Amino acid sequence: MRNKFLGIGEPGYHPLRKIRNAYAGIRDAVIYDASVAYKLVLSIFVLTGAFALRAWVDFLIILLATGFVIAMEIVNSAIEALCDFVETRHNEKIRVIKDMAAAAAGVAILVWLTVLTVEISEFARHWVNAALLPYTQVPQAP
């Protein structure tokens, strides 16, 4: 889409181009940034468990936390890459910018880890209770 302020880009709005660019960005983030890849893989396992247990609210909370942390990791990687592109030598201002972007990703990671820890412990409690249920039932008198 053409940027009116900068006067660059192609004219017209193409939703498929936007989707293709977003997909390419996610693909590149997974391929080139291990922190995005492992968070995505771990979340897929926990999301699968929530989906299998039909815990829809848990599924949505995990999905929201995962989307939040992956988006922040991608933004952090983009800011770091842009800073490295603009200034190749050590620069104290660039360091502060990169540290702030890393802090934002860190906050997202803490939220994500909290959600996953609570959800995994709830799934484990559910599975343990389901496994012990036959042994805890009191036999009925004839």
C-alpha positions as CSV (number, residue, x, y, z in Angstrom):
1,M,0.0,0.0,0.0
2,R,1.2,3.5,-0.8
3,N,2.4,5.5,2.1
4,K,1.0,9.0,1.7
5,F,3.4,10.7,4.0
6,L,6.6,9.2,2.5
7,G,5.3,9.0,-1.0
8,I,6.6,5.5,-1.5
9,G,5.1,2.0,-2.1
10,E,2.7,0.6,-4.5
11,P,-0.7,2.2,-5.0
12,G,-3.9,0.4,-3.9
13,Y,-4.8,-1.8,-1.0
14,H,-4.3,-5.5,-1.4
15,P,-5.4,-7.6,1.6
16,L,-3.7,-10.8,0.3
17,R,-0.4,-8.9,0.1
18,K,-0.8,-7.9,3.8
19,I,-1.5,-11.6,4.7
20,R,1.4,-12.8,2.7
21,N,3.7,-10.2,4.3
22,A,2.5,-11.2,7.8
23,Y,3.0,-14.9,7.1
24,A,6.5,-14.2,5.8
25,G,7.3,-12.2,8.9
26,I,6.1,-15.0,11.2
27,R,8.0,-17.6,9.1
28,D,11.2,-15.6,9.3
29,A,10.8,-15.1,13.0
30,V,10.4,-18.8,13.6
31,I,13.3,-19.7,11.3
32,Y,15.8,-17.0,12.5
33,D,14.8,-16.5,16.2
34,A,15.0,-19.5,18.4
35,S,13.1,-17.7,21.2
36,V,10.1,-17.4,19.0
37,A,10.3,-21.0,17.8
38,Y,10.5,-22.7,21.2
39,K,7.7,-20.5,22.6
40,L,5.5,-21.4,19.7
41,V,6.2,-25.2,20.0
42,L,5.7,-25.3,23.8
43,S,2.5,-23.3,23.5
44,I,1.2,-25.6,20.7
45,F,1.5,-28.6,23.1
46,V,-0.3,-26.8,25.9
47,L,-3.0,-25.5,23.5
48,T,-3.5,-29.1,22.2
49,G,-4.1,-30.3,25.8
50,A,-6.6,-27.5,26.5
51,F,-8.4,-28.2,23.2
52,A,-8.5,-32.0,24.0
53,L,-9.9,-31.4,27.4
54,R,-12.5,-29.0,25.9
55,A,-11.3,-26.3,28.3
56,W,-12.3,-23.4,26.0
57,V,-11.6,-20.6,28.4
58,D,-8.2,-22.0,29.2
59,F,-7.5,-22.5,25.5
60,L,-8.3,-18.9,24.8
61,I,-6.2,-17.6,27.7
62,I,-3.2,-19.7,26.5
63,L,-3.8,-18.5,23.0
64,L,-3.9,-14.9,24.1
65,A,-0.8,-15.2,26.2
66,T,1.1,-17.0,23.4
67,G,0.0,-14.4,20.8
68,F,1.2,-11.6,23.2
69,V,4.6,-13.1,23.8
70,I,5.3,-14.0,20.2
71,A,4.2,-10.6,19.0
72,M,6.6,-9.0,21.6
73,E,9.4,-11.3,20.6
74,I,9.0,-10.3,16.9
75,V,8.9,-6.6,17.8
76,N,11.9,-7.0,20.0
77,S,13.8,-8.8,17.2
78,A,12.8,-6.1,14.7
79,I,13.9,-3.3,16.9
80,E,17.3,-5.0,17.6
81,A,17.8,-5.6,13.9
82,L,16.9,-2.0,13.0
83,C,19.3,-0.7,15.7
84,D,22.1,-2.9,14.5
85,F,21.4,-1.8,10.9
86,V,21.5,1.9,11.9
87,E,24.5,1.8,14.2
88,T,27.1,-0.9,13.7
89,R,29.4,0.3,16.5
90,H,28.6,0.4,20.2
91,N,26.3,3.3,21.1
92,E,24.9,3.9,24.5
93,K,21.6,5.2,23.2
94,I,21.2,2.1,21.0
95,R,22.0,-0.1,24.0
96,V,19.2,1.6,26.0
97,I,16.7,1.2,23.2
98,K,17.6,-2.5,22.8
99,D,17.4,-3.0,26.6
100,M,14.0,-1.4,26.7
101,A,12.7,-3.6,23.8
102,A,14.2,-6.7,25.6
103,A,12.4,-5.6,28.9
104,A,9.1,-5.4,27.0
105,A,9.7,-8.9,25.7
106,G,10.7,-10.0,29.2
107,V,7.4,-8.8,30.7
108,A,5.5,-10.7,28.0
109,I,7.6,-13.8,28.8
110,L,6.7,-13.6,32.5
111,V,3.0,-13.4,31.7
112,W,3.3,-16.3,29.3
113,L,5.2,-18.4,31.7
114,T,2.7,-17.7,34.5
115,V,-0.2,-18.7,32.3
116,L,1.5,-21.9,31.1
117,T,2.6,-22.9,34.6
118,V,-0.9,-22.5,36.0
119,E,-2.5,-24.3,33.0
120,I,0.0,-27.2,33.0
121,S,-0.5,-27.6,36.8
122,E,-4.3,-27.6,36.3
123,F,-4.0,-30.2,33.5
124,A,-1.8,-32.4,35.7
125,R,-4.2,-32.1,38.6
126,H,-7.1,-33.1,36.3
127,W,-5.2,-36.1,34.9
128,V,-4.1,-37.2,38.4
129,N,-7.7,-36.9,39.7
130,A,-9.0,-38.8,36.7
131,A,-6.5,-41.6,37.3
132,L,-7.2,-41.9,41.0
133,L,-11.0,-41.6,40.7
134,P,-11.7,-45.4,40.4
135,Y,-9.6,-46.0,43.5
136,T,-11.3,-43.4,45.6
137,Q,-14.9,-44.5,45.1
138,V,-16.6,-46.1,48.1
139,P,-18.2,-49.5,47.2
140,Q,-21.9,-49.6,47.5
141,A,-23.5,-52.0,50.0
142,P,-25.6,-54.7,48.4
